[in-house]
Amino acid sequence: MNETSKGLEVRVRAVPRASKNEIQGIHDGAVKIRLTTPPVDGKANQALIKFLSKTLKLSKSQIELLQGDTSRHKTLRISGISPAELQSRLKL
């Protein structure tokens, strides 16, 4: 996690087609998130942002996909939250 002037840059490893949406903790320096949505037509990316906005109690516009549109390894920018709040809300 890197703190920038525009927000926090967080590395995420998305696992599509899981049995339920859940955060599995930190694995290899990235937050591992399991999603029920298949990786078709960007639906998993949309589901990831929706899940994180609900979990973090932020609007979807505060979460931006920077890298990894078609990859499981992604970088997100999350604004309006401190690193401590992020870790607390994700229960890391």
C-alpha positions as YAML, in Angstrom:
chain: A
units: angstrom
residues:
- id: 1
  name: MET
  ca: [0.00, 0.00, 0.00]
- id: 2
  name: ASN
  ca: [1.38, 3.37, -1.05]
- id: 3
  name: GLU
  ca: [-0.01, 6.67, 0.13]
- id: 4
  name: THR
  ca: [-0.08, 9.35, -2.59]
- id: 5
  name: SER
  ca: [-1.56, 12.84, -2.80]
- id: 6
  name: LYS
  ca: [-4.59, 11.36, -4.64]
- id: 7
  name: GLY
  ca: [-5.23, 8.49, -2.19]
- id: 8
  name: LEU
  ca: [-3.98, 5.05, -1.30]
- id: 9
  name: GLU
  ca: [-2.65, 2.73, -3.99]
- id: 10
  name: VAL
  ca: [-3.46, -0.83, -2.98]
- id: 11
  name: ARG
  ca: [-2.35, -4.04, -4.69]
- id: 12
  name: VAL
  ca: [-5.13, -6.61, -4.99]
- id: 13
  name: ARG
  ca: [-5.18, -10.23, -6.12]
- id: 14
  name: ALA
  ca: [-8.69, -11.00, -7.33]
- id: 15
  name: VAL
  ca: [-9.92, -14.59, -7.41]
- id: 16
  name: PRO
  ca: [-13.05, -14.86, -9.59]
- id: 17
  name: ARG
  ca: [-15.67, -17.63, -9.50]
- id: 18
  name: ALA
  ca: [-15.41, -18.14, -5.74]
- id: 19
  name: SER
  ca: [-18.23, -19.54, -3.61]
- id: 20
  name: LYS
  ca: [-18.69, -16.17, -1.85]
- id: 21
  name: ASN
  ca: [-17.31, -12.63, -1.83]
- id: 22
  name: GLU
  ca: [-14.69, -12.32, 0.89]
- id: 23
  name: ILE
  ca: [-11.36, -10.81, 1.85]
- id: 24
  name: GLN
  ca: [-8.78, -13.49, 2.61]
- id: 25
  name: GLY
  ca: [-6.01, -11.28, 3.98]
- id: 26
  name: ILE
  ca: [-2.60, -10.33, 2.65]
- id: 27
  name: HIS
  ca: [-0.83, -12.76, 0.29]
- id: 28
  name: ASP
  ca: [2.48, -11.87, -1.41]
- id: 29
  name: GLY
  ca: [2.04, -8.19, -0.57]
- id: 30
  name: ALA
  ca: [-1.46, -7.92, -2.06]
- id: 31
  name: VAL
  ca: [-4.93, -8.03, -0.54]
- id: 32
  name: LYS
  ca: [-6.49, -11.31, -1.70]
- id: 33
  name: ILE
  ca: [-10.19, -10.90, -2.50]
- id: 34
  name: ARG
  ca: [-12.46, -13.73, -3.63]
- id: 35
  name: LEU
  ca: [-15.40, -12.80, -5.87]
- id: 36
  name: THR
  ca: [-18.34, -14.88, -7.07]
- id: 37
  name: THR
  ca: [-18.43, -13.08, -10.43]
- id: 38
  name: PRO
  ca: [-16.70, -14.65, -13.46]
- id: 39
  name: PRO
  ca: [-14.05, -12.56, -15.27]
- id: 40
  name: VAL
  ca: [-16.19, -11.80, -18.33]
- id: 41
  name: ASP
  ca: [-16.53, -8.35, -19.97]
- id: 42
  name: GLY
  ca: [-15.13, -6.52, -16.92]
- id: 43
  name: LYS
  ca: [-17.88, -7.80, -14.62]
- id: 44
  name: ALA
  ca: [-15.37, -9.04, -12.03]
- id: 45
  name: ASN
  ca: [-13.76, -5.57, -11.92]
- id: 46
  name: GLN
  ca: [-17.19, -3.98, -11.39]
- id: 47
  name: ALA
  ca: [-17.99, -6.55, -8.69]
- id: 48
  name: LEU
  ca: [-14.63, -5.88, -7.00]
- id: 49
  name: ILE
  ca: [-15.27, -2.13, -6.83]
- id: 50
  name: LYS
  ca: [-18.85, -2.65, -5.62]
- id: 51
  name: PHE
  ca: [-17.73, -5.14, -2.94]
- id: 52
  name: LEU
  ca: [-14.94, -2.85, -1.72]
- id: 53
  name: SER
  ca: [-17.18, 0.23, -1.66]
- id: 54
  name: LYS
  ca: [-19.68, -1.63, 0.52]
- id: 55
  name: THR
  ca: [-16.97, -3.12, 2.77]
- id: 56
  name: LEU
  ca: [-15.09, 0.17, 3.17]
- id: 57
  name: LYS
  ca: [-18.28, 2.29, 3.40]
- id: 58
  name: LEU
  ca: [-17.12, 4.50, 0.52]
- id: 59
  name: SER
  ca: [-18.75, 5.51, -2.75]
- id: 60
  name: LYS
  ca: [-17.76, 3.58, -5.87]
- id: 61
  name: SER
  ca: [-16.30, 6.79, -7.31]
- id: 62
  name: GLN
  ca: [-13.67, 6.78, -4.51]
- id: 63
  name: ILE
  ca: [-12.25, 3.47, -5.82]
- id: 64
  name: GLU
  ca: [-10.43, 3.51, -9.14]
- id: 65
  name: LEU
  ca: [-8.79, 0.67, -11.06]
- id: 66
  name: LEU
  ca: [-5.31, 1.87, -12.08]
- id: 67
  name: GLN
  ca: [-3.75, -1.34, -13.45]
- id: 68
  name: GLY
  ca: [-4.73, -4.91, -14.15]
- id: 69
  name: ASP
  ca: [-7.96, -4.56, -16.09]
- id: 70
  name: THR
  ca: [-7.64, -8.10, -17.48]
- id: 71
  name: SER
  ca: [-5.31, -9.54, -14.85]
- id: 72
  name: ARG
  ca: [-5.90, -11.07, -11.43]
- id: 73
  name: HIS
  ca: [-3.20, -8.76, -10.08]
- id: 74
  name: LYS
  ca: [-4.61, -5.25, -9.84]
- id: 75
  name: THR
  ca: [-3.70, -1.86, -8.45]
- id: 76
  name: LEU
  ca: [-6.52, 0.26, -7.06]
- id: 77
  name: ARG
  ca: [-6.54, 3.88, -5.91]
- id: 78
  name: ILE
  ca: [-8.77, 4.42, -2.88]
- id: 79
  name: SER
  ca: [-9.44, 7.99, -1.78]
- id: 80
  name: GLY
  ca: [-11.03, 9.42, 1.33]
- id: 81
  name: ILE
  ca: [-9.61, 6.90, 3.80]
- id: 82
  name: SER
  ca: [-6.45, 6.64, 5.89]
- id: 83
  name: PRO
  ca: [-4.17, 3.58, 5.83]
- id: 84
  name: ALA
  ca: [-5.22, 2.72, 9.41]
- id: 85
  name: GLU
  ca: [-8.93, 2.97, 8.54]
- id: 86
  name: LEU
  ca: [-8.39, 0.80, 5.45]
- id: 87
  name: GLN
  ca: [-6.71, -1.95, 7.45]
- id: 88
  name: SER
  ca: [-9.37, -1.75, 10.15]
- id: 89
  name: ARG
  ca: [-12.30, -1.92, 7.71]
- id: 90
  name: LEU
  ca: [-10.73, -4.76, 5.74]
- id: 91
  name: LYS
  ca: [-9.95, -6.54, 9.03]
- id: 92
  name: LEU
  ca: [-6.31, -7.12, 8.06]
...
